[in-house]
Amino acid sequence: MNFLGRAQALDAADPLAALRDRYLTAADNDVISYLDGNSLGRPLKATADLLDSFVREQWAGRLIRGWTDGWLDWPGRLGDRLAAVALGAAPGQTVVADSTTVLLYKLARAAVDARPGRRTILLDTDNFPTDRYVLEGIAAERGLRLAWISTDPAAGITPEQVADAVDEDTALVLFSHVAYRSGWLADAAAINRIAHAAGALTLWDLSHSVGSVELHLDTWAVDLAVGCTYKYLNGGPGAPAFGYVRKALQPELRQPIQGWMGHRASFEMGPGYEAAPGIRAFVSGTPPILAMVPLDANLDLLESAGIAAVRRKSLLLTDYVLELADAWLAPHGVTVSGPRDPARRGGHVTLTRPGFEKLLEPLWKRGVIPDYRRPDGLRIGPSPLSTSFAEVHDGLAVLRDLLESRA
Ligand SMILES: *Cc1c(COP(=O)(O)O)cnc(C)c1O
């Protein structure tokens, strides 16, 4: 069977194939292959309808009454939904708020303050830039030291590396669950055990895992986590982030942006800050309700598909990417810079080759949209619910043709 035939057979056997029709295509669509679901997911048709009816009915109709009708509860309500559908977490531990960067700051600052006397934050060199910058700021603010684990940019953080680096001075360890560059899927449960044995807290960035791989935050004994809702959760550009704080830790942690929405009684307008009980204390200001509307539609779909089925399809999609990369692209000097082992592979595959930068524009012109990461990486991130195998085939065929025509 040729590769197109294989894509068609995989599509025919895909139990989630019909869900692709739930996504919106622009009237003047010029995209034949969207391979960047790990950076910005596509919108659902239901999202457009929900936003329209929200503006017309909820906003225009309820006006200020909307806040007490329910909007004020959305950070916790959506957090609990997300926790049940995608995080493997019990209710009362997750909020939707802020951006990933801001929530990361709030949780990391709270964590280091809860381990006074410990002076080190442990992270790895391939962590996402915003994570590194935020921790750099916190270290300066609190007089702490950053300890770096050098990770192979084509792989990722391992329990052995953490065991070698963590000690009685470590307050916090922060890693990405799926590395943004290589797609390496870290063993969160094992790393948590090692960090906890040394008395450190753990904070996981789930931006590249949520909605594409199975998460079991409660079972894995994760202390803290943050992540985006605009990647595999298709929440829309700049949609708010989510933060998870393990129940048992909540009374112990105090986050630094104490705003009125995290106050015990927001509308008493009292003289001093008194933290709300539970997870609400991690909210700071007015929730971005409009930007939260799409999340419900996406969680409805994810709930009906089931995250286990999504992960199964994701692995089949990236298997197929690897197959095409080996057959078509390797002869043109393209290498796979990431894990082939499905147990360590997240939802995307990174291909590297010097000069990829110059291919980005011609790819876009032909309606093929992968993700580019400096200096020479193309990330192929087929979002499982919105991408067909034929779409992967067509996109990588264009890439192959471009490489051939330049050879
Ligand atoms: C995309 C991403 C972010 C983005 O943070 P924002 O505050 O939304 O800009 C953070 N961390 C990781 C690992 C990401 O992949």
PDBQT file of the ligand as one rigid body, heavy atoms in Angstrom, charges set to zero:
ROOT
HETATM    1  C1  LIG A 501       2.746  27.943  25.190  1.00  0.00    +0.000 C 
HETATM    2  C2  LIG A 501       3.456  27.793  26.488  1.00  0.00    +0.000 A 
HETATM    3  C3  LIG A 501       3.410  28.800  27.454  1.00  0.00    +0.000 A 
HETATM    4  C4  LIG A 501       2.726  30.106  27.150  1.00  0.00    +0.000 C 
HETATM    5  O1  LIG A 501       2.489  30.925  28.241  1.00  0.00    +0.000 OA
HETATM    6  P1  LIG A 501       1.578  32.219  28.036  1.00  0.00    +0.000 P 
HETATM    7  O2  LIG A 501       1.582  32.890  29.330  1.00  0.00    +0.000 OA
HETATM    8  O3  LIG A 501       0.237  31.737  27.584  1.00  0.00    +0.000 OA
HETATM    9  O4  LIG A 501       2.206  33.042  26.955  1.00  0.00    +0.000 OA
HETATM   10  C5  LIG A 501       4.035  28.561  28.665  1.00  0.00    +0.000 A 
HETATM   11  N1  LIG A 501       4.694  27.408  28.902  1.00  0.00    +0.000 NA
HETATM   12  C6  LIG A 501       4.751  26.420  27.981  1.00  0.00    +0.000 A 
HETATM   13  C7  LIG A 501       5.483  25.145  28.265  1.00  0.00    +0.000 C 
HETATM   14  C8  LIG A 501       4.153  26.593  26.740  1.00  0.00    +0.000 A 
HETATM   15  O5  LIG A 501       4.224  25.640  25.827  1.00  0.00    +0.000 OA
ENDROOT
TORSDOF 0
